[in-house]
Structures are given as C-alpha cells and as structure tokens.
Amino acid sequence: MTASNKNTLNTSRQERFLKAVELLDSARSYTRLGGVHALVALADEYHTDQALQAEEKHTKGQRIVDVLCAYIRSPFELAFRYDELSQDKPNPHGSYRENHQDFYMHRAELLAEAKVRQQALQEIHRRLRHFPQGDRRNYVEGSWSGFEYDFSNSVFFYPVDMKDSWYQNSVDFSGCTYYASAEFSGSTYERSAYFCDSTYYDWVFFNNSTYFGEAQWSGSTYHDSARFSWSVYYGEVSFHDSVYGGSVFFDQSFYYDEALFYSSTYRGEAGFDGSLYRGSVFVSDSVFEGEVSLYGSVFCGALNFGTDFFGEPYPSRFVQSAPCFVAEKNARATLFGSSSNNFVVEDSGYSIALGADGPPLGCGFLSAEQTDYLATKFREVYEARTYLRDSQVPQEQRELLKRLESFNEELRACRKGPTALPLAILPAKK
C-alpha cells in the first residue's frame, strides 16, 4: 500500500469513527444501534489489518472500546424506574397510576435503550470468548481480550451475560447496579478485577472463574442469590462489608492469598465448604442469620471469627445455628494448618464448640507430611503464576495455564483425601 493510499484509508476510518460516535447521540434508538455496529465493525477492521503494527491495532481498538464502555456507563434517567417500567401495565399504587400514557411511552423508551446497550455489551462479549473447534474446555482469549474495560458505575437495566470471557488486562465493574440477572461464570481474569460497591437486585453467578490478580467485591449488596463456587483466586480476594439477602456460595474454591469476608451480613445460607485456603481468612464482625457450612475445607493459614487484622476483638454472631465444620452426611470434616485461629463469637448467638487441641469438635490438623506437600505445591503454583504474568509467548502461556490447572487438580485431590471421615485427629502443632 502506497503512502497516499494509507493516508486516504486512515482519513476514511477517522471519519467513520467520528460519524459512528455522533450516531450514539441520536434521539432514535435504531440510529444509536447503527452507531454501535459501526464502531464494532471498525474495531474488527483494525484487528484484521495486517498492515498495522500490533501497538497501533491495540491503540485504535482501545479507543473504540472506551467509547462503547462510556456509552454503557452513561446515565439514563428512566433506568431508575426499572421496577415499574419492566411491568406490562402501570402499578395502581405507583408513580404512573394517574398517567398511563406516560407509562407506556417511558416503557417503550426504556426497552429501546436497553436493546441498544445490551447489543453493545453482547458485541463486546462475543469478542472476549473463543472456543477452538467448539471445545469449551480449551477456550482461549478472544480478539478483544487484550483491551482494558471500564464499566464502573453502570446501571444495567437489562440482563447481563458475560460468561466464559477472557480478560488479559484489568476490568472494572465497580459501583454498578444490576436490576436484572447477571452471569459472569466461566471467566478468566489475568489482571485485576473490580466488582466492589455494587448492587444486585436479581441473581448473579461468578462460578468456575479464575482470577490471577486482585479481585474485589467488597461493599456490595445482593438482594437475591449469589454464587462464586468452583473458582480459583491467585491474588488477594475481598468480599468484606457486604450484605447477602439470599443464599451465597463460595464453596469448592482455591484461595492462594488472603480471603476477606469480614464485616458482612448473611441473611440466607452461606457456603464456604470444600475449599482450600492458603492464607489467612477473616470472617470477623459478621452476622450469619442462616446456615453456614465450612466442612471439607482446609485452612492452611489462620481462620478468624473474632479478631480483625490488628488482633482487635470483633466477634461474629450466628443467629440460627453454629457453623458446620463436620458433615456426617457428606462424610467431610475441616482441617487446619495453623493453631492461631480465633473462634470467639458473640454470646447472643450460637457458639463454636472446640476440641481439646483447639480446632472445632471433630476437626483436626494437617500432618507434617501434608503441610510439607502443600508448601511444595504452593511454591510451584507461585512460580508458574509468576512466569505466566511475565511471559509474552502465547505457546508458553498456554503451557503454563495447563500446568496451573494440573496443580489445581492435584490439590483438589489432596484436599478431598484428608478431610474424609473418619479423621485421624492429630495433636496441635507446638
């Protein structure tokens, strides 16, 4: 391509970009939808242009992603009337009870805008997932996985489906409001992931996901059920200062760094069972109104129900029953790698019955051999994770991902064996 032709092409693409951005500001929803499709097509064109250097592709693609994210984040006044406008007819006790005409007009506006924004999110989602030969077990990054995504403070007045996404850079969903269901399961986050300070009015799923960097959900409110099961957290993870109105499950997961659940309210069932916790776990200063399960888990670091980071007393309270550390039906008990746990809880609730050696009744400590084995595996996991973070070679990255998955499978088997009943109760470490 000659320099003249290249300049002409660049000018044409810039004009198309500006025109598409202008369309997003149209009063007509179908015109705004056309702007979304135009921007997506232009980003794909940049991605497949062999004449562009990788850095230039990324820069131009990121600019388009930023515009799409900004559009999704932009305020839409009628969104805050979702409860009323999502119904088929006016609520006789609602704000439209005396003006049905406005109700149907505003409902149409809300549905039209929801369609445009949901389409923008779907186009992003399609390019964050990729399944070679349709094999979901070996999915890799999509064509847009290398971009950063800022959805912070968005109001989603439509269902969110971002499952099976792969993010190579940071993603920010903090401060968001979800009026409808949200699905994030099966996703991989190579860098930081922020979901903190958000409100979920419907169910939300984060199952079967992997987080290589910091992951935050602190300060959030869940009005319905929430699921984080079968996930892997390589960095620090925070769920503290949250309210769970329905059931919540964190079970069958790996936590390779600190796990923070403190200062939270759990109004329904809470599941922490069948998991492996390498670092310290803080669940202090919390209220559990439903059943709590921790059986079949291994806590290598200290488990704290009654103290904060500084050792100050902030006991939790169990309203309905004491937490379950041993489940006869499931034939599982909990094991500990540290003797520095704190099981002090409020007197106004159910206490945690402890055995003579320190852990809850029916539970035990890891053996010296088990501790050494886990320490070796944790070191191997850390090294593989570090190499993966620094690697720029796709084939090497895939090999490291497979190695990490293999380590996790070994550790899953390691957790299952020792926690099976009957336990050979071991004395506390000196």
BAFI-528950 format. One record per residue (C-alpha): residue in one letter; y, x, z. Coordinates in steps of 0.001 Angstrom, whole numbers, plus 500000, padded with zeros to 6 digits. Example, Ala and Ser with C-alpha at 12.3 -4.5 7.8 and 13.67 -1.06 7.14 Angstrom:
// residues 2
A495500512300507800;S498940513670507140;
//
This chain:
// residues 430
M500000500000500000;T503384501355498979;A506220501706501459;S508105498941499667;N505156496552499861;K504652497404503524;N508288496644504324;T508056493360502446;L504912492418504368;N506480493335507719;T509563491279506916;S507430488310505896;R505395488485509098;Q508510488737511240;E509969485673509543;R506703483779510063;F506721484765513732;L510272483557514289;K509604480309512415;A506452479642514453;V508319480243517723;E511005477831516562;L508367475178515869;L507267475292519503;D510654473869520462;S510338470848518180;A510599467304519556;R507489466349517571;S504130467235519109;Y502407467784515756;T505109470277514809;R504606472149518082;L500872472153517387;G501589473656513978;G503578476407515686;V500583477229517903;H498251477509514915;A500766479627513010;L501075482118515863;V497307482343516313;A496783482932512579;L499403485684512596;A497788487436515581;D494400487331513855;E496011488737510719;Y497381491680512685;H493974492247514283;T492145492495510944;D494811494545509134;Q493135497925508533;A496459499478507534;L497813499138511094;Q497154501622513881;A495385500318516986;E498523500661519111;E500630498689516632;K497982495965516416;H497989495683520178;T501789495599520472;K502237492873517862;G499285490874519159;Q500527491125522752;R503912489749521672;I502239486640520283;V500006486230523343;D503105486475525555;V504753483637523591;L501657481415523855;C501346482082527585;A505057481394528076;Y504653478068526283;I501721477108528525;R503775478126531587;S506920476260530539;P507877473271532723;F507010469762531589;E508600467155533830;L506073464391533224;A503230466658534364;F504050465872537988;R503354462191537291;Y499834463006536151;D498136460767538719;E499945457695537392;L500132458556533716;S496476459526533466;Q495557455882534125;D495130453275531379;K497739450928532825;P500595451046535348;N499795451136539034;P501080447885540592;H502351449976543519;G503537452989541520;S506880454097540124;Y506297452187536855;R505489448849538479;E508715447301537161;N508943449172533871;H505705449057531922;Q507399450100528693;D508409453449530172;F504872453915531468;Y503270453649528032;M505968455775526433;H505685458512529047;R501891458352528983;A501928458941525235;E504289461895525689;L502089463396528375;L498903463060526322;A500583464513523242;E501901467541525096;A498565468011526869;K496868468174523465;V499229470905522239;R498930473065525368;Q495193472601525620;Q494865473668521982;A496879476824522693;L494602477613525650;Q491473476896523600;E492592479245520819;I493065481999523390;H489714481176524964;R487841481356521662;R489088484915521182;L488177486008524701;R484471485375524234;H481943486777521832;F478169486406521683;P476384488799519293;Q473723486868517402;G474331483982519756;D472831485862522702;R474750484767525821;R473022487446527906;N474694490229525981;Y478155488875525289;V480886491461524918;E484643491422524665;G486356489170522134;S489054490069519629;W491832489202522135;S490192490646525261;G492430493721525269;F495653491812525939;E497259491019529280;Y497573487359530205;D500222485793532396;F499567482128533159;S501303482275536534;N502932479089537850;S501447476991535061;V500840473301535592;F497601472276533904;F497690468519533345;Y494547468730531230;P491047470180531788;V490879473969531716;D487850475617530115;M487956479429530249;K484269480077530922;D482491483148529517;S485761485000528975;W486108488771528942;Y489376490356530108;Q489872494087529598;N493328494005531185;S494928492137534057;V495098488362534126;D497398486280536294;F496670482644537178;S498598482773540455;G500758479879541608;C499089477405539250;T498477473685539694;Y495341472088538254;Y495348468307538065;A492049468155536176;S488841470196536369;A488862473961535822;E485978476095534578;F486097479917534828;S482368480648535216;G480546483485533488;S483653485643533026;T484244489390533309;Y487478490923534614;E487796494686534061;R491151494918535826;S492946492835538451;A492559489057538541;Y495009486851540420;F494349483186541252;C496266483096544546;D498707480431545777;S497197477777543531;T496322474127543993;Y493197472476542581;Y493043468675542666;D489691468456540889;W486572470669540986;V486760474314539983;F483928476722539124;F484053480536539185;N480268481058539235;N478442484020537661;S481552486139537221;T482174489869537589;Y485358491455538965;F485786495200538568;G489276495309540070;E491106493487542822;A490549489711542886;Q492784487310544816;W492519483595545634;S494464483696548913;G496880480936549857;S495164478300547709;T494305474652548308;Y491178472953546966;H491046469168547166;D487581468951545625;S484571471275545479;A484863474967544589;R482072477328543577;F482097481131543449;S478317481656543593;W476303484437541897;S479346486666541408;V479955490407541779;Y483121491879543310;Y483538495642542945;G487038495711544423;E488629494042547423;V488478490258547287;S490721487886549222;F490270484171549904;H492282484040553120;D494908481460554123;S493252478766552036;V492249475146552549;Y488982473780551175;G488973469993551140;G485463469730549711;S482399471952549739;V482777475607548815;F480071478126547958;F480356481922547882;D476586482452548041;Q474234484793546133;S477035487272545509;F477745491001545896;Y480820492270547715;Y481226496032547301;D484548496247549150;E486240494255551905;A485931490475551770;L488759488484553362;F488164484837554308;Y490325484620557446;S492933482001558463;S491347479273556357;T490246475674556844;Y486881474483555563;R486583470684555680;G483242470491553905;E480122472618553642;A480706476369553331;G478014478661551911;F478049482439552399;D474266482819552295;G472064485069550169;S474769487686549657;L475231491415550141;Y478416492591551846;R479042496332551761;G482448496431553509;S483979494603556438;V484123490819556317;F486870488864558095;V486433485134558745;S488559485028561899;D491236482453562706;S489473479787560651;V488313476218561242;F484934475099559911;E484560471316560017;G481260471169558099;E478019473108557998;V478236476878557492;S475370478970556110;L475046482763556197;Y471252483116556217;G469550485581553883;S472648487793553738;V473030491473554531;F476259492612556204;C476452496389555941;G479934496511557465;A481310494611560431;L481390490801560393;N484399489490562307;F484718485902563503;G487081486603566385;T489418489504565557;D491864490492562836;F492360493883561147;F494020495312564257;G491450494043566709;E493690491259567993;P491846488095569131;Y491965485266566587;P488699483356567075;S487395480815564595;R486191477329565523;F483081475446564400;V483531471693564715;Q480215470185563574;S477633472870564311;A477192476577564848;P476908478694561689;C473362479074560384;F472145482684560403;V468448481815560248;A466972479129557974;E463342478308558688;K463147476026555646;N464294478818553340;A462444481469555344;R465534483657555474;A467481485416558212;T470586487614558293;L470568491389558699;F473340493700559886;G474113497328559218;S476786497629561885;S476779496948565609;S480578496481565655;N480503492795564775;N482567490183566591;F481017486755567134;V483608485371569557;V484658481811568658;E486800479115570276;D485383477395573346;S486352473983571955;G483685474221569260;Y480118475452568851;S479356478988569976;I477165481581568257;A474015482318570261;L473338486061570349;G470171488040570928;A469776490837573450;D470548493520570862;G473810491971569681;P473242490003566449;P472709486222566388;L469332484965567593;G466580485571565055;C468562488213563170;G468141491970563126;F469471495311561978;L468715497278558865;S466274500116559369;A467369503732558901;E465431503857555642;Q467076500671554364;T470511501959555353;D469946505240553531;Y468643503443550447;L471666501141550325;A474059504057550825;T472483505828547840;K472704502729545649;F476288502051546684;R477195505614545713;E475529505196542312;V477345501911541774;Y480684503514542687;E480131506405540269;A479137504094537411;R482104501831538069;T484484504840538097;Y483068506172534811;L483376502698533281;R487019502410534311;D487879505775532749;S485707505542529621;Q487259504892526215;V483988504960524270;P482581501454523544;Q478934502574523425;E479287504448526693;Q480954501402528262;R478040499179527250;E475522501649528681;L477445501777531966;L477587497984532128;K473812497836531672;R473374500474534384;L475514498474536815;E473573495319536057;S470338497228536701;F471683498441540056;N472605494879540983;E469114493643540151;E467617496360542351;L469964495448545187;R469192491769544792;A465515492534545271;C466381494841548166;R468275492039549914;K465517489477549470;G462723491549550999;P464125492494554419;T465728489084555033;A462464487188554582;L460941485664557713;P459323486753559956;L461693489625560655;A460618492789562345;I463570492841564768;L464936496333565122;P466979497695568015;A470693498137567613;K471950501500566414;K473215503829569110;
//
